[in-house]
């Protein structure tokens, strides 16, 4: 379920992308949108239509009988505080299960990412969605404050928290020892980072519109990668040619899918950037990819 249909001008999407990535605050975003009018429709109306509607976007209930979700805390040496919390979704039935780390965007563990973890749980994966904001109080309940909090963290420590979460999940009692990772936006770039840092300990990675790994570090990647790209995403897609060349030169096994008619964030079903058809295809490919590479 998504918003009531509102035609949104491309300029509003471009401003929203800047806003989402922390290049302007909410006030500036709304001010600049308000200066745009298309066919009598204020840019402010378009801007408000882009804001997330998480309650409407839930696809799997936390009471779904196929899963057992819970919040867990665990040590995280070298992270923001030495301790982390994550949303762990365990399939019902007997394990062990293939494990998948679900990495949030640049705003902490919001309800959309928790829903993605539940979706994976219903497909038989032990899914952990860590909250990078836990050391500073956790996801604050809205994306604006979440972005501000995440930007304030030491980025090296934050990535250590994600690395420690991945290691903990791989070694979890209900894990079969095969680890995958999927992430969105900032989380997509972090999947690529984990592929470099973890080597053979990461079996499969699916970065959705994430920043590429540094070319001189690509030689360390051992995971199978499936890169999910939006067609209209100039900032991220500009990184692709160099990343592709580096992976080819180092014999990194990868596939890439470019989804027609999509924008950055097209998998997120809580905003109008969501593309139901292409997100469904991407999700099916992701599940199949993890089934192929994570079942021992």
Sine and cosine of phi, psi and omega as CSV:
sin_phi,cos_phi,sin_psi,cos_psi,sin_omega,cos_omega
0.00,0.00,0.75,-0.66,-0.01,-1.00
-0.75,-0.66,-0.10,-0.99,-0.10,-1.00
-0.92,0.40,0.33,-0.94,0.22,-0.98
-0.85,0.52,0.67,-0.74,-0.12,-0.99
-0.91,0.42,0.80,-0.59,0.11,-0.99
-0.73,-0.69,0.80,-0.60,0.07,-1.00
-0.94,0.35,0.81,-0.58,-0.08,-1.00
-0.91,-0.41,0.82,-0.57,-0.03,-1.00
-0.91,0.41,0.56,-0.83,-0.02,-1.00
-0.84,0.54,-0.56,0.83,0.00,-1.00
-0.90,0.44,-0.55,0.83,0.04,-1.00
-0.93,0.36,-0.67,0.74,0.07,-1.00
-0.85,0.52,-0.67,0.74,-0.03,-1.00
-0.91,0.41,-0.65,0.76,0.06,-1.00
-0.91,0.40,-0.63,0.78,0.01,-1.00
-0.89,0.45,-0.62,0.78,0.02,-1.00
-0.89,0.45,-0.67,0.74,0.06,-1.00
-0.89,0.45,-0.68,0.74,0.00,-1.00
-0.89,0.45,-0.71,0.70,-0.02,-1.00
-0.88,0.47,-0.53,0.85,-0.05,-1.00
-0.99,-0.10,0.26,0.97,0.16,-0.99
0.99,0.17,0.26,0.97,-0.02,-1.00
-1.00,0.07,-0.15,0.99,0.12,-0.99
-0.40,-0.92,0.40,-0.92,0.02,-1.00
-1.00,0.05,0.08,-1.00,-0.07,-1.00
-0.87,0.49,-0.66,0.75,-0.03,-1.00
-0.88,0.48,-0.73,0.69,0.00,-1.00
-0.91,0.42,-0.65,0.76,0.04,-1.00
-0.85,0.53,-0.77,0.64,-0.03,-1.00
-0.92,0.40,-0.60,0.80,0.02,-1.00
-0.88,0.48,-0.74,0.68,-0.04,-1.00
-0.94,0.34,-0.58,0.82,0.07,-1.00
-0.91,0.41,-0.60,0.80,-0.03,-1.00
-0.91,0.42,-0.31,0.95,0.01,-1.00
-0.99,0.10,-0.04,1.00,-0.03,-1.00
-0.95,-0.32,0.74,-0.67,0.10,-0.99
-0.73,-0.68,0.74,-0.68,-0.01,-1.00
-0.78,-0.62,0.87,-0.49,0.03,-1.00
0.78,0.62,0.64,0.77,0.03,-1.00
0.99,0.15,0.01,1.00,-0.01,-1.00
-0.98,-0.18,0.82,-0.57,-0.01,-1.00
-0.93,0.37,0.61,-0.79,0.10,-1.00
-0.88,0.48,-0.40,0.92,0.05,-1.00
-0.90,0.43,-0.63,0.78,0.04,-1.00
-0.90,0.44,-0.67,0.74,0.04,-1.00
-0.89,0.45,-0.67,0.75,-0.01,-1.00
-0.89,0.46,-0.71,0.71,0.00,-1.00
-0.90,0.44,-0.54,0.84,0.01,-1.00
-0.92,0.38,-0.39,0.92,0.01,-1.00
-0.99,0.15,-0.26,0.97,-0.06,-1.00
-0.93,0.37,0.58,-0.81,-0.08,-1.00
-0.88,0.48,0.57,-0.82,0.12,-0.99
-0.82,-0.57,0.99,0.16,-0.16,-0.99
-0.92,0.40,-0.64,0.77,-0.05,-1.00
-0.88,0.47,-0.59,0.81,0.00,-1.00
-0.96,0.27,-0.33,0.94,-0.16,-0.99
-1.00,-0.09,-0.12,0.99,-0.02,-1.00
-0.88,0.47,0.76,-0.65,0.03,-1.00
-0.94,-0.33,-0.46,0.89,0.01,-1.00
-0.82,-0.58,0.85,-0.53,0.00,-1.00
-0.95,0.32,0.52,-0.86,0.05,-1.00
-0.94,0.35,-0.18,0.98,0.06,-1.00
-0.99,-0.14,0.11,0.99,0.00,-1.00
-0.82,0.57,0.75,-0.66,-0.09,-1.00
-0.94,0.34,-0.19,0.98,-0.01,-1.00
-0.99,0.14,-0.17,0.99,-0.11,-0.99
-0.68,-0.73,0.31,-0.95,0.12,-0.99
-0.77,-0.63,0.99,-0.11,0.01,-1.00
-1.00,-0.02,0.56,-0.83,0.06,-1.00
-0.37,-0.93,0.35,-0.94,0.11,-0.99
-0.99,-0.10,0.71,-0.71,0.01,-1.00
-0.79,-0.62,0.48,-0.88,0.13,-0.99
-0.91,-0.42,0.46,-0.89,-0.07,-1.00
-0.35,-0.94,0.38,-0.93,-0.02,-1.00
-0.92,0.40,0.47,-0.88,0.05,-1.00
-0.54,-0.84,0.99,0.13,-0.02,-1.00
-0.91,0.42,0.74,-0.68,0.01,-1.00
0.99,0.15,0.10,1.00,0.03,-1.00
-1.00,-0.02,-0.30,-0.95,-0.09,-1.00
-0.92,0.39,-0.52,0.85,-0.04,-1.00
-0.62,-0.78,-0.08,1.00,-0.06,-1.00
1.00,-0.03,-0.07,1.00,0.03,-1.00
-0.60,-0.80,0.54,-0.84,0.02,-1.00
-0.74,-0.67,0.35,-0.94,0.14,-0.99
-0.80,-0.61,0.56,-0.83,0.05,-1.00
-0.57,-0.82,0.28,-0.96,0.01,-1.00
-0.99,-0.17,0.96,-0.29,-0.07,-1.00
-0.98,-0.18,0.82,-0.57,0.02,-1.00
-0.91,-0.42,0.89,-0.45,-0.02,-1.00
-0.95,-0.31,0.78,-0.63,0.08,-1.00
-0.90,0.43,0.54,-0.84,0.13,-0.99
-0.95,0.32,0.39,-0.92,-0.05,-1.00
0.97,-0.25,-0.06,-1.00,-0.08,-1.00
-1.00,0.03,0.76,-0.64,0.10,-1.00
-1.00,0.08,-0.26,-0.97,0.00,1.00
-0.97,0.25,0.27,-0.96,-0.07,-1.00
-0.85,-0.53,0.48,-0.88,0.18,-0.98
-0.89,0.45,0.59,-0.80,-0.16,-0.99
-0.93,-0.36,0.63,-0.78,0.03,-1.00
-0.70,-0.71,0.82,-0.58,0.13,-0.99
-1.00,0.07,0.74,-0.67,-0.02,-1.00
-0.92,-0.39,0.91,-0.42,-0.17,-0.99
-0.95,-0.31,0.81,-0.58,-0.10,-0.99
-0.95,0.30,0.09,-1.00,0.03,-1.00
-0.98,0.20,-0.41,-0.91,-0.10,-1.00
-1.00,-0.02,0.59,0.81,-0.09,-1.00
-0.56,-0.83,0.23,0.97,0.03,-1.00
1.00,0.02,-0.06,-1.00,-0.11,-0.99
-0.99,0.14,1.00,0.04,0.00,-1.00
-1.00,0.01,0.13,-0.99,-0.08,-1.00
-0.87,0.49,-0.50,0.87,0.05,-1.00
-0.88,0.48,-0.72,0.69,-0.03,-1.00
-0.93,0.37,-0.60,0.80,0.09,-1.00
-0.88,0.48,-0.62,0.79,0.02,-1.00
-0.91,0.41,-0.62,0.78,0.06,-1.00
-0.88,0.48,-0.66,0.75,0.03,-1.00
-0.89,0.46,-0.65,0.76,0.03,-1.00
-0.91,0.41,-0.62,0.78,0.05,-1.00
-0.86,0.52,-0.70,0.71,0.01,-1.00
-0.90,0.43,-0.61,0.79,0.03,-1.00
-0.87,0.49,-0.64,0.77,0.01,-1.00
-0.93,0.36,-0.29,0.96,0.02,-1.00
-1.00,-0.09,0.14,0.99,0.10,-1.00
1.00,-0.07,0.25,0.97,0.01,-1.00
-0.97,-0.25,0.63,-0.77,0.18,-0.98
-0.98,0.19,0.94,-0.35,-0.15,-0.99
-0.91,-0.41,0.74,-0.68,0.07,-1.00
-0.84,-0.55,0.82,-0.57,0.09,-1.00
-0.93,-0.37,0.99,-0.14,-0.02,-1.00
-0.95,0.31,0.51,-0.86,0.06,-1.00
-0.97,-0.26,0.97,-0.23,-0.01,-1.00
-0.88,0.47,-0.28,0.96,-0.01,-1.00
-1.00,-0.03,-0.03,1.00,-0.02,-1.00
-0.80,0.60,-0.67,0.74,-0.01,-1.00
-0.89,0.45,-0.29,0.96,0.03,-1.00
-0.90,-0.45,0.47,0.89,0.10,-1.00
0.95,-0.30,-0.10,0.99,0.03,-1.00
1.00,0.03,0.15,-0.99,0.05,-1.00
-0.80,0.59,0.82,-0.58,-0.18,-0.98
-0.99,0.13,0.04,1.00,0.04,-1.00
0.98,-0.18,-0.14,0.99,0.10,-1.00
-0.51,-0.86,0.48,-0.88,-0.13,-0.99
-0.94,0.33,-0.53,0.85,-0.01,-1.00
-0.86,0.51,-0.81,0.59,0.00,-1.00
-0.92,0.40,-0.55,0.83,0.04,-1.00
-0.88,0.48,-0.70,0.71,0.03,-1.00
-0.88,0.48,-0.70,0.71,-0.01,-1.00
-0.88,0.47,-0.69,0.72,0.01,-1.00
-0.89,0.45,-0.72,0.70,-0.06,-1.00
-0.92,0.40,-0.60,0.80,0.02,-1.00
-0.91,0.41,-0.45,0.89,-0.04,-1.00
-0.98,0.21,-0.25,0.97,-0.05,-1.00
-0.98,0.20,0.45,-0.90,0.18,-0.98
-0.92,0.39,0.87,-0.49,-0.14,-0.99
-0.93,0.37,-0.52,0.85,0.07,-1.00
-0.91,0.41,-0.67,0.74,0.03,-1.00
-0.92,0.40,-0.63,0.78,0.03,-1.00
-0.88,0.47,-0.68,0.73,0.02,-1.00
-0.93,0.37,-0.52,0.85,0.11,-0.99
-0.89,0.45,-0.61,0.79,0.06,-1.00
-0.88,0.48,-0.62,0.78,0.03,-1.00
-0.94,0.34,-0.63,0.77,0.05,-1.00
-0.89,0.46,-0.71,0.70,0.01,-1.00
-0.91,0.42,-0.57,0.82,0.06,-1.00
-0.90,0.44,-0.66,0.75,0.01,-1.00
-0.89,0.45,-0.70,0.72,-0.01,-1.00
-0.91,0.42,-0.69,0.72,0.03,-1.00
-0.86,0.51,-0.70,0.71,-0.02,-1.00
-0.91,0.42,-0.68,0.73,0.02,-1.00
-0.85,0.53,-0.60,0.80,-0.06,-1.00
-1.00,-0.08,0.09,1.00,-0.04,-1.00
-0.89,0.46,0.52,-0.85,-0.04,-1.00
-0.86,0.51,-0.48,0.88,-0.01,-1.00
-1.00,-0.07,0.08,1.00,0.01,-1.00
-1.00,-0.03,0.58,-0.82,0.08,-1.00
-0.99,0.10,0.07,1.00,0.03,-1.00
1.00,-0.02,-0.10,0.99,0.06,-1.00
-0.98,-0.20,0.81,-0.59,-0.11,-0.99
-0.89,-0.45,0.72,-0.70,0.17,-0.99
-0.86,-0.51,0.25,-0.97,0.05,-1.00
-0.60,-0.80,0.68,-0.74,0.10,-0.99
-0.76,-0.65,0.65,-0.76,-0.02,-1.00
-0.50,-0.87,0.33,-0.95,-0.14,-0.99
-0.79,-0.62,0.79,-0.62,0.01,-1.00
0.87,0.50,-0.90,-0.43,0.06,-1.00
-0.81,0.59,-0.64,0.77,0.02,-1.00
-0.91,0.41,-0.51,0.86,0.07,-1.00
-0.91,0.41,-0.70,0.72,0.08,-1.00
-0.88,0.47,-0.56,0.83,0.01,-1.00
-0.95,0.32,-0.53,0.85,0.14,-0.99
-0.85,0.52,-0.71,0.71,0.03,-1.00
-0.89,0.45,-0.62,0.78,0.05,-1.00
-0.89,0.46,-0.71,0.71,0.01,-1.00
-0.91,0.42,-0.58,0.81,0.03,-1.00
-0.87,0.50,-0.61,0.79,0.06,-1.00
-0.94,0.34,-0.75,0.66,-0.14,-0.99
-0.96,0.30,-0.51,0.86,-0.14,-0.99
-1.00,-0.09,-0.29,0.96,0.00,-1.00
0.81,0.58,-0.80,-0.60,-0.07,-1.00
-0.94,0.34,-0.21,0.98,-0.01,-1.00
-0.97,0.25,-0.23,0.97,0.13,-0.99
-0.95,-0.31,0.87,-0.49,-0.06,-1.00
-1.00,0.07,-0.57,0.82,-0.08,-1.00
-0.47,-0.88,0.66,-0.75,0.01,-1.00
-0.74,-0.67,0.66,-0.76,0.03,-1.00
-0.78,-0.62,1.00,-0.03,0.07,-1.00
-1.00,0.09,0.85,-0.53,0.12,-0.99
-1.00,-0.03,0.89,-0.46,0.05,-1.00
0.61,0.79,0.83,0.56,0.00,-1.00
-0.94,-0.35,0.40,-0.92,0.03,-1.00
-0.89,0.46,0.61,-0.79,-0.01,-1.00
-0.94,0.35,0.43,-0.90,0.14,-0.99
-0.95,0.32,0.42,-0.91,0.08,-1.00
-0.87,0.49,0.71,-0.70,-0.11,-0.99
-0.85,0.52,-0.61,0.80,-0.05,-1.00
-0.97,0.23,-0.04,1.00,0.04,-1.00
-0.96,-0.29,-0.14,0.99,-0.10,-0.99
-0.88,0.47,-0.48,0.88,-0.01,-1.00
-0.87,0.49,-0.30,0.95,-0.02,-1.00
-1.00,0.06,-0.15,0.99,-0.04,-1.00
-0.97,0.26,0.76,-0.65,0.08,-1.00
-0.86,-0.51,-0.23,0.97,-0.03,-1.00
-0.95,0.32,0.44,-0.90,0.24,-0.97
-0.96,0.26,0.74,-0.67,-0.01,-1.00
-0.88,-0.47,0.66,-0.75,0.17,-0.99
-0.82,-0.57,0.95,-0.32,-0.10,-1.00
-1.00,-0.01,0.84,-0.54,-0.02,-1.00
-0.96,-0.28,0.89,-0.46,-0.13,-0.99
-0.84,-0.55,0.62,-0.79,0.11,-0.99
-1.00,0.05,0.57,-0.82,-0.02,-1.00
-0.91,0.41,-0.68,0.73,-0.05,-1.00
-0.98,-0.21,0.99,0.14,-0.08,-1.00
-0.40,-0.92,0.94,0.35,-0.17,-0.99
-0.85,0.53,-0.67,0.74,-0.09,-1.00
-0.89,0.46,-0.74,0.67,-0.03,-1.00
-0.97,0.25,-0.67,0.74,-0.05,-1.00
-0.92,0.40,-0.40,0.92,0.05,-1.00
-0.91,0.42,-0.38,0.92,0.01,-1.00
-0.99,0.13,-0.27,0.96,-0.18,-0.98
-0.91,0.42,-0.74,0.67,-0.08,-1.00
-0.82,0.58,-0.70,0.72,0.00,-1.00
-0.92,0.39,-0.65,0.76,0.02,-1.00
-0.89,0.45,-0.70,0.71,0.01,-1.00
-0.87,0.49,-0.72,0.69,0.00,-1.00
-0.87,0.48,-0.68,0.74,0.00,-1.00
-0.90,0.44,-0.66,0.75,0.01,-1.00
-0.93,0.37,-0.66,0.75,0.04,-1.00
-0.89,0.46,-0.67,0.74,-0.03,-1.00
-0.91,0.42,-0.47,0.88,-0.05,-1.00
-0.96,-0.28,0.22,0.97,0.06,-1.00
0.83,0.56,0.60,0.80,0.08,-1.00
-0.98,0.20,0.80,-0.61,0.00,-1.00
-0.97,0.25,0.87,-0.50,-0.04,-1.00
-0.51,-0.86,0.41,-0.91,0.23,-0.97
-0.76,-0.65,0.42,-0.91,0.06,-1.00
-0.72,-0.70,0.69,-0.73,0.07,-1.00
-0.87,-0.49,0.78,-0.62,0.06,-1.00
-0.95,-0.32,0.89,-0.46,-0.16,-0.99
-1.00,-0.05,0.88,-0.47,-0.09,-1.00
-0.92,0.39,0.61,-0.79,0.08,-1.00
0.95,0.32,0.35,0.94,-0.06,-1.00
-0.91,-0.41,0.38,-0.92,0.07,-1.00
-0.89,-0.45,0.29,-0.96,0.11,-0.99
-0.77,0.64,0.78,-0.62,-0.01,-1.00
1.00,-0.02,0.26,0.97,-0.13,-0.99
-0.92,0.40,-0.29,0.96,0.00,-1.00
-0.99,0.15,-0.36,0.93,-0.08,-1.00
-0.97,0.23,0.96,-0.30,-0.12,-0.99
-0.99,0.11,0.21,0.98,0.03,-1.00
-0.99,-0.14,-0.03,1.00,0.05,-1.00
-0.71,-0.70,0.29,-0.96,0.00,-1.00
-0.92,0.40,-0.13,0.99,0.13,-0.99
-0.93,0.37,-0.29,0.96,0.01,-1.00
-0.85,0.52,0.75,-0.66,0.09,-1.00
-0.90,-0.44,0.98,-0.18,-0.17,-0.99
-0.84,0.55,-0.72,0.69,-0.05,-1.00
-0.90,0.43,-0.78,0.62,-0.07,-1.00
-0.95,0.33,-0.57,0.82,0.06,-1.00
-0.90,0.43,-0.61,0.79,0.04,-1.00
-0.90,0.43,-0.67,0.75,0.04,-1.00
-0.90,0.44,-0.70,0.71,-0.01,-1.00
-0.89,0.47,-0.63,0.77,-0.01,-1.00
-0.93,0.36,-0.66,0.75,0.05,-1.00
-0.88,0.48,-0.67,0.74,0.03,-1.00
-0.90,0.43,-0.62,0.79,-0.01,-1.00
-0.90,0.43,-0.72,0.69,0.01,-1.00
-0.88,0.48,-0.72,0.69,0.00,-1.00
-0.89,0.46,-0.64,0.77,0.01,-1.00
-0.89,0.46,-0.72,0.69,0.03,-1.00
-0.92,0.39,-0.63,0.77,0.05,-1.00
-0.87,0.49,-0.62,0.78,-0.03,-1.00
-0.92,0.38,-0.63,0.78,-0.18,-0.98
-0.96,-0.29,-0.16,0.99,-0.09,-1.00
-0.92,-0.39,-0.13,0.99,0.03,-1.00
-1.00,0.06,0.90,-0.44,-0.11,-0.99
-0.91,0.42,0.00,0.00,0.00,0.00
